[in-house]
């Protein structure tokens, strides 16, 4: 199951460098490619607003 980013995302970029498979894309609210996400949770661990959660 992939992780998802909700509306609490502040687009700070903290998660981008943490994703080992580059599944996160930038935008007003970042998005995670469900096909590429390996469900490692690294992005969720570093998110300062807790905007990233399991789908």
N, C-alpha and C positions, 0 to 999 in steps of 0.2 A: 504494500500500500504506500503510495507516494505521500509526501508532505505537501501542504498547501499554505499559501500566505494570505492572511486576511487583511481587512481594511485598516488594521492598526499599524500596518507597515509605514515607516517614515522614509523609506528609500535611502537609508544611511549607507548601504553597501557592505556592511559588516559580514553578511552571509556569502557574498559573491566569492571571495577568496577561500572560504572554508569548504565549498562544495567540491568534492573530489572528481565529479563527473561533469562539471559545468552545466548543471541542469537549471540554473537560475538566470532569468533574463531581467534586465533593468526596465524601469518604467515608473510612472507615478506611484504605482504599487507593483512591487516585483512579482514575478510569476515563476512557478516551478514546473518544468516539463515533466509530466507524470510518467512518460515513457522512459525518460532518462534517469529519473530519481531512483536511487538504490535503497531508499528508506534508512539511511545511516543516522539521520537525526543531527548531524553536525551543525547544520544551519540553524536548527531550532535552539541548540545549546548556546549559540552566540548572539541570538537576536535580543537586542535590548528592550524591545517592546512586547516580547512574547507573541509576535504576530504569526509565527510559523508553528503549525501543528499537524499531526497525522490526519490524513483525509478520512 
